[in-house]
């Protein structure tokens, strides 16, 4: 039994909450799925929380997604993408969205427990270097209180984060080298993956609703030019703290109005503005809301 297989065995045996840390192309998702498969084979249900907002396995990009898996069929790619619950972050990168990402991950872990998951696995973003990575991981660990933290590293790139785990968490910590089977993904391929995931999410049938300018968070400034919101991604709030899904806005110049387009069959109570605009081919382009609003 190699180190990765032993880790899978220990994670399933321990149960509770496992958090996976690692940079880009370190095999976090493959390891998460291996742990989930082994847990299901052992008769446990698994809450799979995907907090990688750029390369989503569960739900669309810009969200933290949860899928509660109770059978091997639930772990297929086609099944995983259909999230049971979502938390809208509004970006395909954690940069500038640390709060929404940390809180959203905590909410999805709690949802998994409420839905009866015997164990929970959290797959995280590849942001592992720099000050913001340390701040994000520290607050995630504080909010989640994991039982097991697994670091997949090349060289010593994770050492600052692992030091945070040692100093501020009671979790068991295991470090593994990146598996030899992991194949690096180019920047272009990662972008193509996001576009394909968005295109798939926004495939027909789609719902269309007229939108009042008073339903947004953050609130629109007085005399705001609604055309600036054209094709901006938004989160659909159910008015009870939950997220119904993701949509994008369409500006109707002849009417000076906005329309929401989303696959969600349920109309939202309010909309959360994201920081991504969808361009041709569902290419995601970052938008700074502060600049859009002309405020600090």
C-alpha positions in Angstrom: 0.0 0.0 0.0 1.5 3.3 -1.1 1.3 6.6 0.9 -1.7 7.9 -1.0 -3.6 4.6 -0.5 -2.8 4.7 3.2 -4.0 8.2 3.5 -7.3 7.2 1.8 -7.7 4.4 4.3 -6.9 6.6 7.3 -9.3 9.4 6.2 -12.2 7.0 5.8 -11.4 5.2 9.1 -11.2 8.6 10.9 -14.3 10.1 9.3 -15.3 13.6 10.4 -14.1 16.5 8.2 -11.1 16.2 5.9 -9.7 19.4 4.2 -7.3 19.1 1.2 -4.7 21.7 0.6 -2.5 22.0 -2.5 -1.5 24.2 -5.4 -2.6 24.0 -9.0 -2.4 20.5 -10.5 -1.5 18.7 -7.3 -4.2 16.0 -7.4 -6.6 17.4 -4.7 -9.7 16.5 -6.7 -8.5 13.0 -7.6 -7.6 12.4 -3.9 -11.0 13.8 -2.8 -12.8 11.4 -5.1 -10.6 8.5 -4.1 -11.5 9.1 -0.4 -15.2 9.5 -1.3 -15.2 6.3 -3.3 -13.6 4.4 -0.5 -16.0 5.8 2.1 -19.0 4.9 0.0 -17.6 1.4 -0.4 -17.4 1.2 3.4 -21.1 2.1 3.7 -20.6 5.8 4.6 -22.4 8.8 3.0 -20.1 11.6 1.9 -20.6 15.4 1.8 -18.4 16.5 -1.1 -17.7 20.2 -0.7 -16.0 21.8 -3.8 -14.6 25.2 -2.8 -12.5 25.5 -6.0 -14.4 28.4 -7.6 -12.4 28.4 -10.8 -12.2 24.7 -11.6 -15.5 23.5 -10.2 -16.4 19.8 -9.9 -19.7 20.4 -8.0 -21.9 23.2 -9.4 -20.9 26.0 -11.7 -17.7 28.2 -11.4 -18.1 31.2 -9.1 -19.7 29.0 -6.4 -18.9 26.7 -3.5 -20.9 23.5 -4.2 -22.1 20.6 -2.1 -23.1 17.2 -3.3 -24.1 14.6 -0.7 -23.2 11.2 -2.1 -24.9 8.0 -0.9 -24.0 5.6 -3.7 -21.2 5.1 -6.2 -23.5 6.5 -8.9 -23.5 9.8 -7.1 -19.7 10.1 -7.7 -20.0 10.1 -11.5 -19.0 13.4 -13.1 -22.5 13.9 -14.5 -24.0 13.5 -11.0 -21.4 15.5 -9.1 -22.0 18.6 -11.2 -25.6 18.8 -10.0 -25.0 20.4 -6.6 -27.5 19.8 -3.8 -26.6 23.2 -2.4 -24.6 26.2 -3.5 -23.0 29.3 -1.9 -22.4 32.1 -4.3 -18.9 33.6 -4.2 -19.1 35.6 -7.5 -15.6 35.1 -8.8 -13.5 32.4 -10.4 -10.6 33.4 -8.2 -10.4 33.7 -4.4 -8.5 37.0 -4.8 -10.7 39.8 -3.4 -13.3 37.3 -2.3 -11.8 35.6 0.8 -14.7 36.4 3.0 -17.4 35.0 0.7 -15.2 31.9 0.0 -14.5 31.1 3.7 -18.1 31.7 4.8 -19.5 29.8 1.8 -17.3 26.8 2.6 -18.5 26.8 6.2 -22.1 27.0 5.1 -21.7 24.0 2.8 -20.0 21.9 5.4 -22.9 22.6 7.8 -25.4 21.8 5.1 -23.7 18.4 4.5 -24.0 17.6 8.2 -27.6 18.7 8.3 -28.3 16.4 5.3 -26.9 13.5 7.2 -23.4 13.0 5.7 -21.3 10.6 7.7 -18.1 12.4 6.7 -17.3 15.6 4.8 -14.5 16.2 2.3 -13.5 19.8 1.3 -11.5 20.4 -1.9 -10.0 23.9 -1.9 -8.5 26.3 -4.5 -4.9 26.2 -5.7 -4.1 29.5 -3.9 -1.3 28.4 -1.6 1.4 31.0 -1.8 1.5 34.6 -0.5 -0.1 36.5 2.3 -3.7 36.2 1.0 -3.3 32.4 0.8 -2.3 32.3 4.4 -5.1 34.5 5.5 -7.7 32.5 3.6 -6.5 29.1 4.9 -6.2 30.4 8.5 -9.8 31.6 8.5 -11.0 28.5 6.7 -9.4 26.3 9.4 -10.9 28.5 12.1 -14.4 28.2 10.7 -14.3 24.6 9.7 -12.3 23.0 12.6 -11.3 19.9 10.5 -10.3 16.6 11.9 -7.8 15.9 9.2 -5.8 18.3 6.9 -4.0 16.8 3.9 -1.3 18.8 2.2 -0.2 17.8 -1.3 3.0 19.6 -2.1 5.9 20.1 -4.4 9.1 20.9 -2.5 8.3 23.2 0.4 5.6 25.4 -1.2 3.1 24.5 1.5 5.3 25.0 4.5 3.8 28.4 5.5 0.3 27.0 5.4 1.3 23.8 7.2 2.9 26.0 9.9 -0.5 27.6 10.3 -2.1 24.2 10.7 0.4 23.2 13.3 0.1 26.4 15.3 -3.7 27.1 15.1 -5.5 23.8 14.6 -5.9 20.6 16.5 -6.4 18.7 13.3 -4.2 15.7 12.4 -2.0 16.8 9.5 -0.6 14.6 6.8 1.7 15.7 3.9 2.1 13.8 0.7 4.1 14.4 -2.5 2.2 15.1 -5.6 1.2 11.8 -7.2 3.2 10.7 -10.3 -0.1 10.2 -12.2 -1.0 13.9 -11.9 -0.9 15.6 -15.3 -0.4 19.4 -15.3 -3.0 21.6 -17.0 -2.2 24.6 -19.0 -3.6 28.1 -18.3 -5.5 27.8 -21.6 -7.0 24.5 -20.8 -8.1 25.7 -17.4 -9.8 28.7 -19.0 -11.4 26.3 -21.5 -12.7 24.1 -18.7 -14.3 27.1 -17.1 -16.0 28.2 -20.3 -17.3 24.7 -20.9 -18.6 24.4 -17.4 -20.4 27.8 -17.7 -21.8 26.9 -21.1 -23.1 23.6 -19.8 -24.7 25.2 -16.8 -26.5 27.8 -18.9 -27.7 25.3 -21.5 -31.5 25.2 -22.2 -34.0 25.3 -20.7 -33.4 28.7 -19.3 -35.8 31.0 -17.4 -36.0 34.7 -17.9 -37.3 37.3 -15.4 -37.5 41.1 -15.5 -35.4 42.5 -12.7 -36.1 45.6 -10.6 -33.0 47.8 -9.8 -33.9 47.5 -6.1 -33.2 43.8 -5.6 -29.4 43.8 -5.7 -26.7 43.3 -3.0 -24.8 45.6 -2.9 -27.4 48.2 -3.6 -27.1 50.1 -6.9 -26.1 53.8 -6.5 -28.6 56.5 -7.5 -28.8 57.2 -11.3 -26.7 54.1 -12.0 -26.3 53.1 -15.6 -27.9 49.7 -15.8 -26.0 48.9 -19.0 -22.9 48.4 -16.9 -24.5 45.2 -15.5 -24.9 43.6 -18.9 -23.9 39.9 -18.8 -22.7 40.3 -15.2 -23.0 37.0 -13.2 -25.3 37.1 -10.2 -26.2 34.7 -7.4 -29.9 34.0 -6.9 -31.0 34.4 -3.2 -34.0 32.5 -1.9 -34.5 35.2 0.8 -33.7 32.7 3.5 -29.9 32.6 3.4 -29.8 30.0 0.6 -28.7 30.2 -3.0 -31.0 28.9 -5.7 -28.4 29.0 -8.4 -26.5 31.4 -10.7 -27.6 33.6 -13.5 -26.5 36.5 -15.6 -28.0 39.8 -16.4 -29.1 41.1 -19.8 -29.5 44.8 -20.5 -32.5 45.7 -22.7 -31.5 49.1 -24.1 -34.8 49.8 -25.8 -36.6 49.5 -22.4 -33.8 50.7 -20.1 -34.4 47.6 -18.1 -32.6 44.4 -17.0 -33.5 40.7 -17.5 -32.2 37.8 -15.5 -31.3 34.6 -17.3 -30.8 31.4 -15.3 -31.5 27.6 -15.4 -33.1 27.9 -12.0 -36.8 27.1 -12.1 -37.6 29.1 -9.0 -37.6 32.9 -9.1 -35.2 34.5 -6.7 -36.1 37.0 -3.9 -33.0 39.0 -4.5 -29.7 39.0 -6.5 -26.1 39.1 -5.4 -23.8 40.9 -7.8 -20.7 38.9 -8.8 -17.4 40.1 -10.1 -17.5 38.2 -13.4 -18.8 39.2 -16.8 -19.6 36.5 -19.3 -18.3 37.3 -22.8 -18.7 35.4 -26.1 -18.3 31.7 -25.6 -19.0 32.1 -21.8 -15.5 33.4 -21.2 -15.3 34.9 -17.7 -13.8 38.3 -17.4 -13.2 39.8 -14.0 -15.0 43.0 -13.0 -14.2 45.2 -10.0 -17.5 46.3 -8.5 -15.8 49.3 -6.8 -14.8 50.7 -10.2 -18.2 49.8 -11.6 -19.9 51.8 -8.8 -17.3 54.5 -8.8 -16.8 54.0 -5.0 -14.1 52.8 -2.6 
